[in-house]
Amino acid sequence: MLKIKRAVSLVWDSAPGWTAAHVVVTTIQSTLPFALLYIIKLIVDDIALSLNLVDKTQIFSHILFLLIDAGIVMLLTHFLAVIAQICSETLSQRVTDYMQTILYKKAIEIDLEAYESPHYQDILERAKWEAPHRPKRMLDNLTSGGQGAVTLIAVLGLLISLHWGLVCVLIFAAMPTMVVRLRQSKVMYNWHRHQTEVERKANYLGHLLLGSQPAKEIRLFNLGNMLIERFARIRQQLFREKLAILHRQAIFQLIAQGCTGMVMLATYGFIVHQTIYGRFQLGDLVLYSQAFQRAQGAVQSLLASLSGLHENNLFLADVFEFLSLQPTTLAPAHPKLVPRPLQQGIVFRDVSFQYQNSTRKAIDGINLTIAPGEIVALVGENGSGKTTLAKLLCRLYEATAGTITLDGIELQHFSRTDFYSQVGALFQDFTCYQFTVADNIWMGNVEQPFTYERIERAARQSGAAATIQRLPQGYETLLGKWFKGGEELSGGQWQKIALARAFLRDAQLVVLDEPTSAMDAHAEEEVFMRFRELMRDRSALLITHRLATIKMADRIYVMHRGEIVESGTHDRLMALGGTYAHLFETQAKNYQ
Ligand SMILES: Nc1ncnc2c1ncn2[C@@H]1O[C@H](COP(=O)(O)OP(=O)(O)OP(=O)(O)O)[C@@H](O)[C@H]1O
């Protein structure tokens, strides 16, 4: 019941005016057949009366007047049908848009960690399927159920006057179908829920086959047919399972309808029997069998609405399950303000972290400091935990043990918005927004007004300015190939734009994970030459495999299997002759 109320209020919130119009129009629609029936009854009464009259002029004009009324009701019925369709379609659209917005808002609230959980992906997927149409369907069930109930109440009076037992027969006859329908909804729902991951696998294959990003490899490695076969195999499996359920349901439905049919036949037999033995007139036979038929139709429509309500209720549970998700890390009740400017900087104390569903720690017992104005570099082999450490510093994940403090205050004590406003970051998997160049850079700090002056400065700092100048519409050039007129950039050029985005943020902490990996040696050198100047009052964490570029770092931490194994300046680490010196010499040798 609560879910029905919540679904209706979602529909109402999406478009109050259209919801009201939809309900009013369908209510009027449901009363019109009775109005027409009543007018026809008046016409029949007049005709019967006219048979005994000598002067039929007056009664004929009255019948004409009633006929015009009937015509008006018919016209109104057609007119309302058109209006009802417009209301229904508009409302469906509004509900879909509204529900999608709600889903997007909820999705951005959830912790990043959730995206690594298949369970979360399943919940999200089901909510995406069901949210756009289930609330509106529920409203439709309610209105059509209401219509069925009105018709039923109207004919029930007639049936009771015939025999009260007929009403019981009507309800009894409907029972088997009702039970079967409720069971079917439950079986189908459970099957859908159970199959979410398999459906996601099929969708993933579809994404590989249709997406622009995998398109190159699909062609080069001739993966198309293999992926299509995998897709077809999954769809076949889903199809077979669904068909088996539908077969079983068809058998149950046939049995239920057979039972209903037999009860109905017996009832008609009873009415005919009563007529033959003179207890009913021929007119009664017609009237009561009509009434019984209508009542049966109304019961069927009521049942369809009730089982629809039941089904939509089940599926809406998936939407509400998603909407009820909460971030695992709650916002502090009394958040502290991020110190501006930083005095002591950032301190990691015995920090460890283990990813969800992972059996080992990605980083273990990390101790590290970044003072204000200091550039700290992280180096180490693949998978040693550098990016994980950067993500913890950006508070994209919470440490499983230990503390990370900013001027002595643990990161959890800041509101995320305030903390994020002080972080400028560039990760390896940065996003290439299919927007204009200016938008791509401005998105580094949308809280600040859009000004070309700031955007151009950030572009100069990242080395993107020269590339942008050569674009047909400069900063107003649309990037990417998704939309008409878009210009595609090279990997290194995209990286410069993304770096400009990180620089645009007026942040005290800058985190750069392989910021120049796609740039040519000349561009990279330019970026790092400006880097010290740029980071003057900021704290920077820099991750790179290109050791030549980090000689200028104030301190270098060397990571190995989640731990810090060495730290110090370039010169000190070289003198130490350990992992760093070995890595550096290996790289240097390759350049000789
Ligand atoms: N989202 C994740 N879920 C589970 N494990 C992860 C996840 N991301 C990384 N890991 C694991 O954590 C460890 C550290 O990964 P991380 O990305 O921090 O390494 P890295 O030093 O940045 O590597 P690279 O130099 O290749 O970028 C690896 O063993 C990796 O398998």
The ligand as a Gaussian input file, in Angstrom:
#p B3LYP/6-31G(d) Opt

LIG

0 1
 N       38.964000      -0.938000      -8.113000
 C       39.740000      -1.912000      -7.663000
 N       39.214000      -2.992000      -7.059000
 C       39.992000      -3.970000      -6.587000
 N       41.326000      -3.964000      -6.671000
 C       41.916000      -2.913000      -7.259000
 C       41.143000      -1.830000      -7.789000
 N       41.991000      -0.923000      -8.317000
 C       43.216000      -1.415000      -8.125000
 N       43.168000      -2.583000      -7.487000
 C       44.312000      -3.403000      -7.059000
 O       45.045000      -2.619000      -6.130000
 C       46.416000      -2.749000      -6.359000
 C       47.045000      -1.361000      -6.533000
 O       46.533000      -0.796000      -7.713000
 P       46.869000       0.699000      -8.140000
 O       45.999000       1.053000      -9.271000
 O       46.840000       1.556000      -6.946000
 O       48.366000       0.512000      -8.632000
 P       49.349000       1.567000      -9.333000
 O       50.605000       1.559000      -8.541000
 O       48.690000       2.872000      -9.521000
 O       49.565000       0.858000     -10.725000
 P       49.914000       1.510000     -12.162000
 O       51.344000       1.940000     -12.116000
 O       49.748000       0.361000     -13.085000
 O       48.975000       2.599000     -12.398000
 C       46.585000      -3.647000      -7.575000
 O       46.939000      -4.926000      -7.124000
 C       45.227000      -3.699000      -8.214000
 O       44.956000      -4.985000      -8.699000

